Amino acid sequence: MAVAVATPPVILLCTVGGSHEPILTALRQTVPDFTSFICTDRDPATNRPGSDAQILGKGSCIKARPSDEKPSLPNIPAQAGLKEEQYEVVRVPADDLDEVFCILRDAIHDLARRFPGARLLADYTGGTKTMTAGLVSAALETDGVELQLVTGSRADLIKVRSGMEAVTQANVERVRLERAMRPYVEAWRRYAYAEAHQGLAALPRPRDRALAARLALLRDLSRGLDAWDRFEHGAAWDLLDTYRPRIGASWPSLLAALKQLTTEDEAWEPARLFDLWRNAERRAAQGRYDDAVARVYRLLEWSAQWLLRSRCAIDTGDVPPERVPPGMALTPNAKGRIQIGLMAAWELLTHHQPDSPAGIFFQAERGVLLNWLSMRNQSILAHGFRPVAETDWLGTMEWVNTRLLPMLLRETAGLRIREIPPQLPERPPAD
C-alpha cells in the first residue's frame, strides 16, 4: 500500500492595491493554507482609505469595475471564501521603501517561524511600486522564498485582459546567486582569495546549469589564486589551467607568468623574484606593511644569491675561501663553511661583477640600502618592536620600483623576461 507523503503548507504573501482580480487569481491558483495580505493603512495626510479596506472592509466595499460608481462586491477574503484564521493583514507605508523592506523582511521571518517547513510564496502583482520593490527585496534577502506575479495576455500596454490572468513564477535564481556571491567576489579587491574561496564553496549549487558553472568557475579561480598567493604555484597552475578555455582571452599575461613560475628553466628563479615583489605589494594593499617589508628583505637577499650563483658560481651557503677578496672579513663557521648574509652577498657580488647592472646598482644604492635595513631591523618581524608605518612602506615601494626592479630587468634581459609580470586580478574575468 502506498504511503501518503504530506505536502508542506503553502503560505502566500500578497501585495494589495489596485484591481482585486489578480489577487483572487493568485488565491485560486496557489490555494494557500495561510495568506498575509500586505496593505497600506489610511493616508495620514488626506485621510483616504488604504488598500486594507479591500481586506477588512464591511459589506460592499470593492467596485466590480473601476468605472462603477459604487462598490458592489464584498472584501477579498469573502470573495475567496477565506476564514478569519486563514489570513492576516500586514500594514506598510505607501512610499517609504526602507520601512516597507524592514517590515516585510520581519514578516517573512515571522511566517517562517510560525510555519516551519512551509512553502513561502511572495506575490508582488498588486500594491504601490514601493510595496512591490520592498516585497521583492525582502524575498530575495531570504533563501527559500519564491517570487510570483499574476500576468497574462494584454489588450494594451496598461493592463492584462480580464479572465486571462495566470500565476507565473519569477525566476530569481540568478539574482539570488549574484547577491550571495557579491561579498566574496568583492574580496578579490583586497586579494582575499582564501576568504572568497571559503565563502563561494559554502554556497548551495544552483539548479540552473549555467549558474552552477559560473559558481564553480569563481570558486575554483579563487582557490587557484589563493594557492598562488601562498607561493604554491604548481597547485595554482593545475586549477587555473583547467579553465584556460574560459579565462585565456582575459588573462593571457597572467597565465603566461604562472607557466613561467612552474617551468624549472633558467628563467624560473628570476620569475619567482618578481612574483615575490607582487606578493609584497598585495600585503601592503591589505595594510600589512611588516609582512610586505619582510618580503622585500627576502627579495634583496634572494636577488644577490641568484646573481652570485648564476654569474659567479658562488653559493652564499658555502663560499669558496679563494673567492673571498682581501679586506672582506669572512670566517668559516663550526662546520668549516663560509656563509654570508644579505650585505656581504651584495659586497661579494659587486667585487666580482663591478660593471654589471647589479654591481653598479649596489655601488650607487649602498647607503640607501643600509638605511632601509636599519628601518627593517627595528620592525617587529625582524629584531625590534616598532611596526612598519605606511610612510616607511611608501618609501620602500618607490625605491624598489625605481631602483631595484629596473636593475633586475636588465639582469634578466637575456632570459626572455622583458617586463614585470602583472599583479593578481582584483576582479574575475568577464563572462
C-alpha positions as CSV (number, residue, x, y, z in Angstrom):
1,M,0.0,0.0,0.0
2,A,1.4,3.4,-1.0
3,V,2.2,5.7,1.8
4,A,0.9,9.2,1.5
5,V,3.5,11.9,1.6
6,A,2.5,15.0,3.5
7,T,2.9,18.2,1.4
8,P,4.2,21.3,3.1
9,P,1.7,24.1,3.8
10,V,1.6,27.0,1.3
11,I,2.0,30.4,2.8
12,L,1.2,33.4,0.5
13,L,2.4,37.0,0.9
14,C,0.4,39.2,-1.4
15,T,0.6,43.0,-2.0
16,V,-2.8,44.6,-2.2
17,G,-3.7,47.6,-4.2
18,G,-5.4,48.4,-7.5
19,S,-7.5,45.7,-9.1
20,H,-8.8,42.9,-6.8
21,E,-8.9,40.3,-9.7
22,P,-5.2,39.4,-9.8
23,I,-5.3,38.7,-6.0
24,L,-8.3,36.4,-6.4
25,T,-6.4,34.6,-9.3
26,A,-3.4,34.1,-7.1
27,L,-5.6,32.7,-4.3
28,R,-7.4,30.4,-6.6
29,Q,-4.4,29.0,-8.3
30,T,-2.0,28.7,-5.4
31,V,-4.7,27.6,-2.8
32,P,-2.6,28.8,0.2
33,D,-3.1,27.5,3.7
34,F,-2.5,31.0,5.1
35,T,-2.3,34.4,3.4
36,S,-0.6,37.5,4.6
37,F,-2.1,40.5,2.8
38,I,0.3,43.4,2.6
39,C,-1.7,46.6,2.6
40,T,-1.4,50.3,3.1
41,D,-3.2,52.0,6.0
42,R,-5.4,55.1,5.8
43,D,-3.3,58.0,4.4
44,P,-2.3,60.4,7.3
45,A,-2.4,63.5,5.1
46,T,-5.6,63.0,3.1
47,N,-7.4,60.5,5.4
48,R,-8.2,58.5,2.3
49,P,-8.6,54.7,2.9
50,G,-5.7,52.5,2.3
51,S,-5.7,49.2,0.5
52,D,-6.5,47.4,3.7
53,A,-10.1,48.3,3.0
54,Q,-10.1,45.6,0.3
55,I,-9.4,43.0,3.0
56,L,-11.2,44.4,6.1
57,G,-14.0,46.4,4.6
58,K,-17.5,45.6,5.6
59,G,-20.4,44.9,3.3
60,S,-20.0,46.0,-0.3
61,C,-16.5,47.6,-0.3
62,I,-15.0,46.8,-3.7
63,K,-16.1,48.0,-7.2
64,A,-16.7,45.2,-9.7
65,R,-15.2,47.5,-12.4
66,P,-13.2,50.7,-11.9
67,S,-15.8,52.6,-13.9
68,D,-18.6,51.7,-11.5
69,E,-19.9,54.5,-9.3
70,K,-20.4,52.4,-6.2
71,P,-18.8,49.3,-4.7
72,S,-20.9,46.1,-5.2
73,L,-18.6,43.3,-4.0
74,P,-17.5,42.2,-0.6
75,N,-13.9,42.2,0.6
76,I,-11.3,39.9,-1.0
77,P,-11.3,37.2,1.8
78,A,-15.1,36.9,1.5
79,Q,-14.9,36.5,-2.3
80,A,-12.2,33.9,-1.9
81,G,-14.1,32.1,0.9
82,L,-11.3,32.6,3.4
83,K,-12.0,32.2,7.1
84,E,-10.6,34.7,9.6
85,E,-7.9,32.3,10.8
86,Q,-6.6,31.8,7.3
87,Y,-5.3,35.3,6.7
88,E,-3.8,38.4,8.3
89,V,-3.1,42.0,7.3
90,V,0.4,43.5,7.4
91,R,0.3,47.3,7.1
92,V,3.1,49.2,5.4
93,P,3.6,52.8,4.4
94,A,2.7,53.6,0.8
95,D,6.0,55.2,-0.3
96,D,8.7,54.6,2.4
97,L,10.8,51.9,0.8
98,D,13.2,51.5,3.7
99,E,10.5,50.9,6.2
100,V,8.5,48.7,3.8
101,F,11.5,46.5,3.3
102,C,12.1,46.2,7.1
103,I,8.5,45.4,7.9
104,L,8.2,42.8,5.1
105,R,11.6,41.2,5.9
106,D,10.4,40.7,9.5
107,A,7.0,39.5,8.4
108,I,8.7,36.8,6.2
109,H,10.9,35.7,9.1
110,D,7.9,35.5,11.4
111,L,5.9,33.4,8.9
112,A,8.9,31.0,8.5
113,R,9.0,30.7,12.3
114,R,5.3,30.2,12.7
115,F,5.0,27.7,9.8
116,P,8.3,25.7,9.8
117,G,8.9,23.8,6.6
118,A,6.2,25.8,4.7
119,R,6.5,26.8,1.1
120,L,6.6,30.6,1.1
121,L,5.2,32.4,-2.0
122,A,5.6,36.2,-2.4
123,D,3.2,37.6,-5.0
124,Y,4.1,41.2,-6.0
125,T,1.3,41.8,-8.6
126,G,-0.7,44.5,-6.7
127,G,0.1,47.5,-4.5
128,T,2.2,50.5,-5.0
129,K,5.6,50.4,-6.7
130,T,7.2,50.9,-3.3
131,M,5.3,47.9,-1.9
132,T,6.4,45.8,-4.9
133,A,10.1,46.8,-4.5
134,G,10.0,46.2,-0.8
135,L,8.5,42.7,-1.1
136,V,10.8,41.7,-3.9
137,S,13.9,42.9,-1.9
138,A,12.8,41.2,1.3
139,A,12.0,38.0,-0.6
140,L,15.4,38.0,-2.3
141,E,17.1,38.6,1.1
142,T,15.6,35.3,2.4
143,D,16.5,31.9,1.0
144,G,13.6,29.7,0.1
145,V,11.0,32.4,-0.7
146,E,9.6,32.0,-4.2
147,L,8.5,35.1,-6.1
148,Q,5.5,35.1,-8.4
149,L,3.2,37.5,-10.2
150,V,-0.2,37.3,-12.0
151,T,0.1,38.1,-15.6
152,G,-1.4,37.1,-19.0
153,S,-2.4,38.4,-22.4
154,R,-2.6,42.2,-22.7
155,A,-5.1,44.2,-24.6
156,D,-2.7,47.2,-24.4
157,L,0.3,48.4,-22.5
158,I,-1.7,49.1,-19.4
159,K,-3.5,46.0,-18.2
160,V,-3.9,42.3,-18.6
161,R,-7.1,41.1,-20.2
162,S,-9.7,40.2,-17.6
163,G,-10.2,36.4,-17.3
164,M,-6.8,35.6,-18.9
165,E,-4.6,36.1,-15.8
166,A,-2.3,33.3,-14.6
167,V,0.2,33.0,-11.8
168,T,3.7,33.0,-13.1
169,Q,6.8,32.0,-11.1
170,A,9.5,34.6,-11.3
171,N,13.0,33.2,-12.0
172,V,15.2,34.8,-9.4
173,E,17.9,32.2,-9.0
174,R,20.5,34.3,-10.9
175,V,19.6,37.4,-8.8
176,R,19.9,35.4,-5.6
177,L,23.2,33.8,-6.6
178,E,24.8,37.1,-7.7
179,R,23.7,38.7,-4.4
180,A,25.1,35.8,-2.4
181,M,28.4,35.8,-4.4
182,R,28.9,39.5,-4.3
183,P,30.8,39.9,-0.9
184,Y,33.1,37.0,-1.9
185,V,33.8,38.4,-5.3
186,E,34.4,41.8,-3.8
187,A,37.0,40.1,-1.5
188,W,39.2,39.8,-4.7
189,R,39.7,43.6,-4.4
190,R,41.6,43.0,-1.2
191,Y,43.4,40.0,-2.6
192,A,41.5,37.9,0.0
193,Y,41.2,34.9,-2.3
194,A,41.1,32.4,0.6
195,E,38.1,34.3,2.1
196,A,36.5,34.3,-1.4
197,H,37.0,30.6,-1.9
198,Q,35.6,29.6,1.5
199,G,32.5,31.7,1.0
200,L,31.8,30.6,-2.5
201,A,32.4,26.9,-1.6
202,A,29.7,27.2,1.1
203,L,27.0,28.4,-1.3
204,P,24.5,25.8,-2.4
205,R,24.8,24.6,-6.0
206,P,22.2,26.3,-8.3
207,R,19.7,24.2,-10.2
208,D,20.5,26.1,-13.4
209,R,23.5,24.5,-15.1
210,A,24.9,27.8,-16.4
211,L,24.7,29.4,-12.9
212,A,26.2,26.3,-11.4
213,A,29.1,26.6,-13.9
214,R,29.6,30.2,-13.0
215,L,29.7,29.5,-9.3
216,A,32.2,26.6,-9.9
217,L,34.4,28.9,-12.0
218,L,34.6,31.7,-9.4
219,R,35.1,29.2,-6.6
220,D,38.0,27.4,-8.4
221,L,39.6,30.6,-9.6
222,S,39.5,31.9,-6.0
223,R,41.1,28.7,-4.8
224,G,43.8,28.8,-7.5
225,L,44.6,32.5,-6.8
226,D,44.8,31.7,-3.1
227,A,47.3,28.9,-3.9
228,W,49.3,31.4,-6.0
229,D,49.2,33.9,-3.2
230,R,50.8,31.3,-0.9
231,F,53.5,30.6,-3.4
232,E,52.0,27.1,-4.3
233,H,52.4,27.8,-8.0
234,G,52.0,24.2,-9.1
235,A,48.6,23.9,-7.4
236,A,47.6,27.2,-8.8
237,W,48.5,26.1,-12.3
238,D,46.6,22.9,-12.0
239,L,43.5,24.8,-11.0
240,L,43.7,27.8,-13.4
241,D,44.9,26.0,-16.5
242,T,41.8,23.8,-16.3
243,Y,39.8,26.9,-17.1
244,R,42.0,28.2,-19.9
245,P,39.2,28.0,-22.5
246,R,37.2,30.4,-20.3
247,I,39.9,32.7,-19.0
248,G,42.7,32.5,-21.5
249,A,41.5,35.5,-23.5
250,S,41.1,37.7,-20.4
251,W,44.2,36.6,-18.5
252,P,46.9,35.8,-21.2
253,S,49.7,37.6,-19.4
254,L,48.7,36.2,-16.0
255,L,48.7,32.6,-17.3
256,A,52.0,33.1,-19.1
257,A,53.5,34.4,-15.9
258,L,52.2,31.4,-13.9
259,K,53.5,29.0,-16.6
260,Q,57.0,30.5,-16.2
261,L,56.8,30.1,-12.4
262,T,56.1,26.4,-12.9
263,T,58.7,25.7,-15.6
264,E,62.1,25.0,-14.0
265,D,64.5,26.5,-16.5
266,E,67.0,29.4,-16.3
267,A,64.2,31.9,-16.1
268,W,62.4,30.2,-13.2
269,E,64.3,31.8,-10.4
270,P,64.2,35.4,-11.5
271,A,60.5,34.9,-12.3
272,R,60.0,34.0,-8.7
273,L,61.8,37.1,-7.6
274,F,59.3,39.3,-9.5
275,D,56.5,37.2,-8.1
276,L,57.8,37.8,-4.6
277,W,57.6,41.6,-5.2
278,R,54.0,41.3,-6.4
279,N,53.2,39.4,-3.2
280,A,54.8,42.1,-1.1
281,E,52.5,44.7,-2.9
282,R,49.5,42.6,-2.0
283,R,50.4,42.5,1.6
284,A,50.9,46.3,1.6
285,A,47.5,46.8,-0.1
286,Q,46.0,44.9,2.9
287,G,47.8,47.3,5.3
288,R,50.2,44.5,6.4
289,Y,53.4,46.6,6.0
290,D,55.5,44.5,8.2
291,D,54.7,41.4,6.1
292,A,55.4,43.5,2.9
293,V,58.8,44.7,4.2
294,A,59.8,41.1,5.2
295,R,59.2,40.0,1.7
296,V,61.3,42.9,0.3
297,Y,64.1,41.8,2.6
298,R,63.9,38.3,1.1
299,L,63.7,39.7,-2.4
300,L,67.0,41.6,-1.8
301,E,68.7,38.6,-0.2
302,W,67.5,36.2,-2.9
303,S,68.4,38.5,-5.7
304,A,72.0,38.6,-4.5
305,Q,72.0,34.8,-4.0
306,W,70.7,34.2,-7.5
307,L,73.1,36.6,-9.2
308,L,76.1,35.2,-7.3
309,R,75.2,31.6,-8.2
310,S,74.3,32.3,-11.9
311,R,77.0,34.9,-12.7
312,C,79.9,33.9,-10.4
313,A,79.2,30.2,-9.5
314,I,79.2,31.2,-5.8
315,D,76.8,29.7,-3.3
316,T,76.2,32.0,-0.3
317,G,75.8,29.0,1.9
318,D,79.3,27.7,1.1
319,V,81.6,30.4,-0.3
320,P,85.0,29.1,-1.5
321,P,87.7,30.8,0.5
322,E,89.7,31.6,-2.6
323,R,86.7,33.7,-3.9
324,V,86.7,35.9,-0.9
325,P,88.6,39.2,-1.8
326,P,91.1,40.7,0.5
327,G,89.6,43.0,3.1
328,M,86.3,41.1,3.5
329,A,86.3,39.6,7.0
330,L,84.5,36.3,6.2
331,T,85.3,33.4,8.5
332,P,84.2,29.8,8.4
333,N,81.5,28.6,10.8
334,A,81.8,25.5,13.1
335,K,81.4,23.2,10.1
336,G,84.2,24.9,8.2
337,R,81.8,26.7,5.7
338,I,81.8,30.4,4.9
339,Q,78.2,31.5,4.9
340,I,77.2,35.1,4.2
341,G,74.1,37.3,4.7
342,L,72.5,40.0,2.6
343,M,75.0,42.8,2.7
344,A,78.1,40.5,2.4
345,A,76.4,38.9,-0.6
346,W,76.0,42.2,-2.3
347,E,79.6,43.2,-1.4
348,L,80.9,39.9,-2.8
349,L,78.8,40.2,-6.0
350,T,79.9,43.8,-6.6
351,H,83.6,42.7,-6.2
352,H,83.3,40.0,-8.8
353,Q,80.9,41.9,-11.1
354,P,81.6,45.6,-10.6
355,D,80.4,46.7,-14.1
356,S,77.3,44.6,-14.1
357,P,73.8,46.2,-13.6
358,A,73.8,44.6,-10.1
359,G,77.3,45.9,-9.3
360,I,76.5,49.4,-10.5
361,F,73.2,49.3,-8.5
362,F,74.9,48.3,-5.3
363,Q,77.7,50.9,-5.6
364,A,75.1,53.7,-6.1
365,E,72.5,52.4,-3.6
366,R,74.7,51.1,-0.8
367,G,73.9,53.9,1.6
368,V,70.1,53.7,0.9
369,L,70.2,50.0,1.4
370,L,71.9,50.4,4.8
371,N,69.3,53.0,5.9
372,W,66.5,50.7,4.7
373,L,68.0,47.7,6.6
374,S,68.1,49.8,9.8
375,M,64.4,50.5,9.5
376,R,63.6,46.9,8.7
377,N,65.7,45.6,11.7
378,Q,63.7,47.8,14.1
379,S,60.4,46.2,12.9
380,I,58.6,43.6,14.9
381,L,59.2,40.8,12.3
382,A,62.9,41.4,12.4
383,H,64.7,42.4,15.6
384,G,62.8,45.3,17.1
385,F,59.4,46.4,18.4
386,R,58.2,49.1,16.0
387,P,55.6,48.2,13.5
388,V,56.4,49.3,9.9
389,A,54.5,52.5,9.1
390,E,52.7,53.3,5.9
391,T,55.2,56.1,5.2
392,D,58.0,53.5,5.6
393,W,56.4,51.3,3.0
394,L,55.7,54.1,0.5
395,G,59.4,55.0,0.6
396,T,60.3,51.3,0.1
397,M,57.9,50.9,-2.7
398,E,59.3,53.9,-4.6
399,W,62.9,52.7,-4.2
400,V,62.1,49.2,-5.3
401,N,60.2,50.4,-8.3
402,T,62.7,53.0,-9.5
403,R,66.0,51.3,-8.5
404,L,65.9,47.6,-7.7
405,L,63.4,46.3,-10.3
406,P,64.9,48.1,-13.3
407,M,68.3,46.6,-12.3
408,L,66.7,43.1,-12.1
409,L,65.1,43.6,-15.5
410,R,68.5,44.5,-17.1
411,E,70.0,41.4,-15.5
412,T,67.2,39.2,-16.9
413,A,67.1,40.7,-20.4
414,G,68.7,37.5,-21.8
415,L,66.2,35.2,-20.2
416,R,63.1,36.2,-22.1
417,I,61.9,38.4,-19.2
418,R,61.1,41.7,-20.7
419,E,58.7,43.1,-18.1
420,I,57.5,42.6,-14.6
421,P,54.5,40.2,-14.6
422,P,51.1,41.6,-13.9
423,Q,49.6,41.8,-10.4
424,L,47.0,39.2,-9.5
425,P,43.5,40.2,-10.5
426,E,41.1,42.3,-8.4
427,R,38.1,41.1,-10.3
428,P,37.0,37.9,-12.1
429,P,37.2,37.7,-15.9
430,A,34.2,38.7,-17.9
431,D,31.7,36.0,-18.9
